[in-house]
Amino acid sequence: MRNIIVSLILLFNVFFLFSQGQKIIQPAVPSLMISPDARASGLGEQGVATSPDAFSQHWNPAKYVFLDNKSGVGVSYTPQNTKVGVEDSFLANLNYYNIIDDRSSWSTNFKFWTFGEISLTQNPQDQPYLEEPSVFSIDGSYTLKLSDFFSMAVTGRFFSSDLKYKSIDFDTGSTNSFSVDVSGFYQSDEIAYENFNGVWRAGFNISNMGPKIKYDELGTKNFIPTNLKLGSAFDFIFDSSNKLSVNLELNKLLIPSRSVPTIDGDNNIIGYSQPDVTFFSGMFKSFGDALGGFSEEITEINLAFGLEYLYNDSFALRVGYFGEHEDQGDRKFITYGTGFTLNEINLDLSYLQTPSSSDVINPNDGTLRFSFTYNFN
């Protein structure tokens, strides 16, 4: 009973899985991966190689040293799970960055995510009681420019995941832990081509590297969502007023696949679980442990594609696509976004839409996200 209940509670914290399967990799605390800002969400939920902004902390803090402003603060709000009837679930996010000099910067971020109020029972005849599962995290980054075109950043993060369930024989509770990110970013000078100018960008981020966690003394340890993001982008600069950015990003969870068979009393395989290894070993195993071999490893890579049109550095239109293989959750959705800039103020909005052909209920379908930025010159 203990493992069943704890597993169900963990699923309350899974914002991206509403289709279940034996091959799906399910990390603990996946809310650490939620896209916090409207600009990145409007580009198919990507940001590792997009042009720098105040919300780069989540995606790639190595981008900050390429900003022109001295410092800035970003605030965003994302309602969640409205499609599945949870009205009070949301993610709140606060960012701040400061450019120390032309080669270095520091930045910090605070996130709070709540699933909202839920009713829990252990047995059908029990009186239900209310809980509000939540996660908060705080992190800080230091960025250093290693050349005129390339920078790297290191991030340290503390997080607390509060998933409670009380019963006669055991209690689950909060778990506190930490993780580390390492990221890099490349941005070229503006290059003159025959009919336009252009800027190349590329980036990577290995995020949430940290120990496994558990919610009670006898519970199973779970991998946190260690993740690899790789991205590239190109800006078509047609003139001083018109620019089009093309962005592509790939990401993969760096935790082991479900490859260890679970055997029942009749020696039949009834399911698969992850191997009992450290998070560090799991990062390397994740590249070659799928039961289906290399072809299955490819299915664990998600793709995001986005276009951003910018007029006069003051008005933006965005569209994006996110795709995930059907064996890994089958999330597929289109995003739309817009942005406005007035002096030091930026306001961004985005909207997520799941195609009618999709069989997966996306909890964020129809979600409108808001981001506000104030940049200090």
Buried (B, 14 or more C-beta within 10 A) or exposed (E): EBEEBBEEBBEBBBBBBBBEEEBBBBBBBBBBBBBBBBBBBBBBBBBBBBBBBBBBBBBBBBBBBBBEBEBBBBBBBBBBBBBEEBEEBBBBBBBBBBBBEEBBBBBBBBBBBBBBEBEBEBEEEEEEEEBEBBBBBBBBBBBBBEEEBBBBBBBBBBBBBBBBBEBEEBEBEEBEBBBBBBBBBBBBEEEEEEEBBBBBBBBBBBBBBBEBBBBBEEBBBBBBBBBBBBBBBBBBBEEEEEBBBEBBBBBBBBBBBBBBEEEEEEEEEEEBEBEEBEBEEBBEBBEEBBEEEEEBBEBBBBBBBBBBBBEEEEEBBBBBBBBBBBBBBBBBBBBBBBBEBEEEEBBBBBBBBBEEEBEBEBBBBEBBBBBBBBBEE
